[in-house]
């Protein structure tokens, strides 16, 4: 039955005899929804059973601050989604340099299944050419980079098909059935994961803008929804191992968020000694681990939380990556290696890399005229210079900035 027929039938039932000949007419156009794509996206997400749990759903949802409610073990699948909006800088060829470099990094040998070079794919093909797929992207204002990392990606029978399913749902949420993307799967870490590049322009030529809340919450919920459908609930043993790992993690976790919620005006919380229950036991474990990191200080039966807890935990891993990079370089070169200080630096690039797979944290090792090597972390948006090039760097609060590039020769030494 059409909408017109349904409305007509309703009128015939409810109306008076003189209204029987009334003709039902629907407007040719509907009033534009003031909420636009954002409202439609949230309506579609709200229909998802996983999304209905809320953006704070997780291991400790029922263990809210100072409550005596029972602890609920979360057995649902989790997925980590990392995102970066990469703006295209410069002119001409330089405008697409960062994207080209990132594609080369994603397609590097050894990152694929069993050490092979990874293949790229898109919504329709298992053999996509990333260079062809991204033609014209450099003229756009930006593109998006996503990493989709299911907690148990190694148990997914087909990570590529899983990624396609996720991206189909994301495209539907955004109201962009023709969303242009290209992806590849990496297996060179503990958890297999997918890298997805999404074009920042719609088919109609307008910029694609993805709401911040969808990037941080909605995308992840869709990825978890698909993982849950394919893998089902965790076993109790897996769920318990997961929650214990979270108490020992060197990153900002759900435990930390709830500890901050439970803290008083002085950022102090009880140590939980003598209190029974899963929440008390787990929070004690988390507080003791944070104490070893110097991020909480014990005062009697209370702990005082560092005011910069979240920021320090988020930068801790990066700092460890820097130290690891410095150590490995010293072993390889046998030269003195320093971190770049507050003075400008000029020299030849002898090594380049990045601390994260999104390409947001790039670094250079530059050899100065006095044969000393310097480690420089570049600020966001800077494209790393090729090995062998002469560069001039200046320090900024957010990382080094490349002021000029000179000619140079490729270096075979590393």
N, C-alpha and C positions, 0 to 999 in steps of 0.2 A: 504494500500500500504506500502510495506517495505521501509526502507531507501535506500536499493540498487536499488529498482525499481524506487523510486522517483528521485534519482540522474541520473539513466539511462534515464528516460523520459526527464529530463532537458537537458541532453547532446544531445539527439535526436532532440530536438527542436532547440537548438542553434548551433549544430555542422554542419559541411559540409558533403556531401554525402559519402566521403571516410572515415568519422569517424563513420559511422553507426554500423560497426562491432566491435567497441571498447567495451571491457568488463570492467564493473565497478567492482572494487575490493576494499573492505574496509579492513583496517588493523585488524589483529586478536586482537591486544592489543592497547589501546590508551595511549598516553604519560601521565604520572602521573602529575596531577595538582599540581603545586608548592605550591598553597595555601592550599592544603589539606582540612581537615574538616572545618577549619575556613572560607575559602572562600565559600565553599558550604553552610555553615550555614548562612552566611550573605546574600547570594543570596536567600535562602529560606525566611529569615526574610524580605528582601526587598519587597517580594511579598505580605507581609501582609499590609493591608491598614492602620492599626493602627501604625505599625512600620514606615510607610512612613512619619508620622508626625514628627519623630525625637525624640531623647532621652530627649529633653528639652520641648516637647509638654506638654501643661498643661494650667492651668487657666490663666496665664499671658503671654502666648506666643506672643500675638500681642501688649502687653504693654511693649515694650522694652525701654531701657534706654533713657530718655529724648525725646522720640518720642511722637508726637501728634496723633498717630494712635488710632483708636477707640478700646475700650476694648471689648474683645470677651469672653462671658461666656461659659465655658467648660461644656458640659452636658454629656460627655462620662464617662463610668464606670472607676473607679480606683481600683487598687489592690496593696497592699503593699507586697513585697517579701523580706524576710530577709534570709540571707545565712551565713553559717559557714563551712569552710573546717576544719574538725576535724582530726588531725594527731594522729595516734596510737603510743603511747609511751610505753616504758618498754618492758618486756619480759614475755613470757608465758601467764599465766592467766591475769596478770596485763595489758597486751597489749590491751585486749578487755574490761577492767573494765569500762572505760568511756562510751563506747557504750552500755554496759549492763545497767549501771546506768541510762543512758538517756532513754533507752527503758522502764525501770521501771517507770521513771518519766512520760513519755508520756502515759503510760497505767494506771496511778493512778485513783483510784475511785473518782468519782465526776466530772471528766473532760468531760465525754460524754454527750449525749443528755439527758436532764431532770435529770442530776445528776448521771447518770449511769457510769459504767466503759466503756471507749471507746473501740470499736473494731478496729482491724487493717485490712487493705486491701492492695492489690497490683494490678497489671495490669489485672489479671485474676480472682481473688477470693475476695469475700466480707468477708471471714473468714480466713485471713492469720495469721499464728503464727509468730510473729516478731522474736522470738528466732531461729526458724527453718529457717526463711527467711534470717537471717543474719549469718548463719553458715559459717565460713571461712573468714568473713570480717575482723576479728582481725589480720589476716596475711597480709592484704593489707597495703599499706602505709597510706591511709587515707579513710575517707568517707565524704559525703556531708550531711549537714542538711539544710532543707529549711522550712520556714513558708510561706504559701500562705494565705493571708488575704484579701479577697474581701471587698471593702468598704460597700457593701450591701450583705454580705454573708447570712444574715438572710432571704433575699428574694429569694435565690437560692433554687429551689425545691429539689435538690439533690446535696449536697456539695461533696459527695464522687464521684459521676459521673463527676462532674465539674473538680475535681482534676485529675481524670483519663484522661479526655480530654486534660487538660493542659500538663500532663506528656507525653502523646502520641506525642504532638506537639514538646515538648522539646526534646524528644528522636529523633524525625525526624530531628530537627535542628542540633543535635550533631552527626547525622549519626550513631546512636546506637539504631537500632530497638529492640535489646535485652537488653536494659538498665534495670538493676536490681534495684528495689526500693520497699519500703514498707511505708505505710502511715496510719495516723489516723486523725480523725476530733475532735476538741475540741469545746465545747460550754459553757465553764465556764468563758468567758469574754464577754465584750459588743459586740464584733464582732466574730461570728463563724469563725474558721480558720482551715487549714489543716497543719499537720506536715508531712514532707516527708523526709525519709532517702534514700540516693542514694549511691550505692556501688561505691567505688573509683577504681575499676578494671574492665576492659573490658572483654568480653568473651574470647578473645585471650590471656588473661593473662597480658596485658600491663596496666599501670596506666591510669585511665580516668582523663584527664585534661580538665577542662572547662574554656575557656577564661574569664578573669576578666570582660571584657566588656559585655559578654553575661550574666554573673551572675548579674551584676548591671543593665543592660538595657534589653537585649533580653528576659530573663526569665519573667521579669515583663510585657513586651509587649505581650507575648503569653498569660499570665494569664488575662490581660486586654482584649485581643481580645476575649477570650472565654466568659468572663463576659459580654462583650458588646453584643455578639451574643445571649446570654441567657436572658439578662435583658433589653437590649435596652437603649435609652437615659434616663438621669435623667429628672425629672420635673424641671421647672425653680425654684420652691421653694426649692427643694433639692439642686440644684446647688448653689443657693445663700447662703443657710445655710452652705454648705461645704466651700465656699470661706471665709465666715466670721469666721468660726472656725479656718481656717488657719491663719488669722491675730492674733488670740489670743492663738496660740499654743506655748507651751514651748519646742519646738524642732526646728531644722533647717528646713526651708521651702523654697518653690519656691520664696516667697516674699523676703526672706533674700538674696537669690542668686542674684536676680535682683537689690536689693538695693546696694549690693556690686559692681555690674556691673555699676550702675549709679553713684557711689561715685567718688570723685576726688582723687588726689594723697594723700590728707590728710585724706582719708576715711570719707569725709563729704558729706552730701546730703541735699537738700532743704527740708523744712518741708511740702511744698505743700499747705500751708495756702493761700487761695485766688484763688487757681487753681481749676477749675472745672474738672469733669471727674471721671470715676470709679477708674482708676489707682491712681490718686492723693488721693482720699478719702480712698482707701484701704491701701495705703502706709502710710498715716497719722495714721491710726488705728494701723498698725503694728509697726511703730516707737514708738508710745506712749506705747504700750505693752512692747516693748524691753526696754523702759526707766524705767518701773516699775521693770524690772529684773536687772537693772544696766548695761545693755549691750550697751546702747547709751546714750550720754550726749548732752543736748541741749545747743547751743550757739547762742543766738538771733533767727534768722530764719533758722538755720541750725542744723543738728544733726551730731555728730561725732560718728562713729561706732567703737566698740571695735575691735581691730585687731584680737582678738582670738574669734570672735563671733561664728563661726561655731563649734569650739572645745568646747567652754563653753556650747553652747546649747545642743550639743550631750552628754555631761557628766552631764547635769543638772538633767535629769530624773534618772540616776543612783544614783546620790547623794541623791535625794529625797527618792529613794528606800532604801538606807542605813539608812537614818534617821528613816524611817518608821519601818524598821526591828529592830533597836536599841530600839525604843519606845515600840514596842510590846513585846520585850524580857524583858525589865525592868518591864513591867506590869505583865508578866507571872512569872518571877523568884523572883522578889523583891530584887535582888542582884545588887550590883554595876556593871555597864557594861561600859567598855572603848573600844575605837578603838585601835587596835594594833599600837604601835609606831615604833620607829627606832631600838628598841632592840629585840633580838631573844625572842621567846615565847615557853614555854613548859607547857603542861597540858593535860587535858582530854577533848575530844570533847563532848559537851553537845547538840549541835544543828548544822545542816548543811542545806544548801539550795542554791538557785541560783536566781539571779536578772532578768534573761531573760530566755525565753523558749527555746532558742537554746542551753542552757547549757554552754555558753561562759563565764559567770560571776558568778562563784561559791564562796561561803563564808562559813566560820566556826565560831562558837562561842566556845571558848576554856576556860575552867575553870582552873586557875593556882593554885598552892599549897596554896596560901594565900586566896583562896575562892573568888577571883575576876574574873569575866568573861570578856573576850576580844573578840571583833569582828575583824575578819581577812578576807579580800577579797583576794582570791587566784588568782595567775596570770594565764593567759590563758594556757590551756593544763594540769593543775593540776586536778587530780581526788579527790573529797572531801572524807576525811576519814569518816568511819562509826562512828555513835554516840557511845560513850563508849571507843573508842580507845585513847591511849596516843600518842601525837604527839609533834614534835619539829618543829617550824616554824622560818624561817628567812625572814626579810623584803627585798624586791627588789623594784626598781622604778616602776615595772609593777604589783606589788601585792606580797602577801606572797607566799613563797615556802616551801613545806613540805620536811624537811630534813630527817626525820626518823619517822617510825611508830612503836609503841610498842603495847603490848597486852593490852586488856581492856575488860570490861564487858559491856553488853548492859545496857543502862540507861532507865528506864521507865519514869523518870521525864524529863520534857522537857525543 
